[in-house]
Amino acid sequence: PSDQQQKVVSSSSPSPVDNDAVQVKNGRNTNTTLYYCNQNKLENDGNGLIPEDRHKLMAAKQETVGKLEALSKSAKSLEQQTATLLSQPTNEELEKRILQKESELSSLESKVDEAKSYAGNKQRVKVLKRNIDRMASEWRKRKRKCIDFLEMIEDSTEGMISKKKCLAGNGQIELESDEAIIQQAREMCNNKKQRTMSKSSPVSRRVVRTLNKANATTSTGVDKVVEPSSKFIGVKLGTSLTSNIIRVYANE
C-alpha cells in the first residue's frame, strides 16, 4: 500500500465507540481492512428519516414519477408524428412530381389539340351523331312501349302496381329503368368518393378538386365541347320526344 493509504489505516484505528461517523478496523492489509458506520452518528439516532423528511421525499418521488409519465407520453406522441411526417413526401419531392405532372399534362394537351384539328374529325362527328340519333330514336320507342305497358298494368290493378315505383326500381315489377340505373350509379360513385377522400391527404384532395374543375363542360362558339369528366355516370333520354340524350353527372 502507498504511504497515504498507510496513513489512513494507521490513523483510522479507533474502537467502535469512537465519535467519528466512519469507523475503521485494521486488517492484515488494505484488502482486509473493514470500514463501517457509527450508528450513533446517523441522523435520528439511526432510526431512519424523521417523518417530515420522509414525507417530503415521498412527495418528491411521486412528482418525479408523474413527470416521467408525462415525458414518456410526449415522447411517444412525438415519435408517432415523426413517423407520419417521414412517411409523407418532402416539399422537394412534391415540387418534382408537380413539374413532372405539368409536363405530362402539357404533352397531352398538345396531342388533344392536334387531334381536334384533324380534318377527318368533322366527318366522323357527323357519322357518330347520325348513329346516336338512330339509337336514341329506337331507345325512345322501346321506352314508350314499356311506359304504356306499365300504365295499362296500373290501371288494371287500380293502382296496386305503381308505374312510378317500378321505374324507380322499388316496385312490384323489377325493371332496369333509366332512373334506377342512374340512381345506382350515383350511389356507387358517392360511396367511392367517400372512401377515396377518407384515405387521401389534403394535397391530393386539392388536386382532385382542381381536376374536377378542369373537367367541366366548356363552350367554344356555338357548339359545346364536352370534356371527359370523372363525375360522368350515364345518359338518359330527355322528357320531350324531340330532346336529345342528356349526360348525367354524379354531382347533379
Rosetta blueprint (number, residue, H / E / L):
1 P L
2 S L
3 D H
4 Q H
5 Q H
6 Q H
7 K H
8 V H
9 V H
10 S H
11 S H
12 S L
13 S L
14 P L
15 S L
16 P L
17 V L
18 D L
19 N L
20 D L
21 A L
22 V E
23 Q E
24 V E
25 K E
26 N L
27 G L
28 R L
29 N L
30 T H
31 N H
32 T H
33 T L
34 L E
35 Y E
36 Y E
37 C E
38 N L
39 Q H
40 N H
41 K H
42 L L
43 E H
44 N H
45 D H
46 G H
47 N L
48 G L
49 L L
50 I L
51 P H
52 E H
53 D H
54 R H
55 H H
56 K H
57 L H
58 M H
59 A H
60 A H
61 K H
62 Q H
63 E H
64 T H
65 V H
66 G H
67 K H
68 L H
69 E H
70 A H
71 L H
72 S H
73 K H
74 S H
75 A H
76 K H
77 S H
78 L H
79 E H
80 Q H
81 Q H
82 T H
83 A H
84 T H
85 L H
86 L H
87 S H
88 Q L
89 P L
90 T L
91 N H
92 E H
93 E H
94 L H
95 E H
96 K H
97 R H
98 I H
99 L H
100 Q H
101 K H
102 E H
103 S H
104 E H
105 L H
106 S H
107 S H
108 L H
109 E H
110 S H
111 K H
112 V H
113 D H
114 E H
115 A H
116 K H
117 S L
118 Y L
119 A L
120 G H
121 N H
122 K H
123 Q H
124 R H
125 V H
126 K H
127 V H
128 L H
129 K H
130 R H
131 N H
132 I H
133 D H
134 R H
135 M H
136 A H
137 S H
138 E H
139 W H
140 R H
141 K H
142 R H
143 K H
144 R H
145 K H
146 C H
147 I H
148 D H
149 F H
150 L H
151 E H
152 M H
153 I H
154 E H
155 D H
156 S H
157 T L
158 E L
159 G L
160 M L
161 I L
162 S L
163 K H
164 K H
165 K H
166 C H
167 L H
168 A H
169 G L
170 N L
171 G L
172 Q L
173 I L
174 E L
175 L L
176 E L
177 S L
178 D H
179 E H
180 A H
181 I H
182 I H
183 Q H
184 Q H
185 A H
186 R H
187 E H
188 M H
189 C H
190 N H
191 N H
192 K H
193 K H
194 Q H
195 R H
196 T H
197 M H
198 S H
199 K H
200 S L
201 S L
202 P H
203 V H
204 S H
205 R H
206 R H
207 V H
208 V H
209 R H
210 T H
211 L H
212 N H
213 K H
214 A H
215 N L
216 A L
217 T L
218 T E
219 S E
220 T E
221 G L
222 V L
223 D E
224 K E
225 V E
226 V L
227 E L
228 P L
229 S L
230 S L
231 K L
232 F E
233 I E
234 G E
235 V E
236 K E
237 L E
238 G L
239 T L
240 S L
241 L L
242 T L
243 S L
244 N L
245 I E
246 I E
247 R E
248 V E
249 Y E
250 A L
251 N L
252 E L
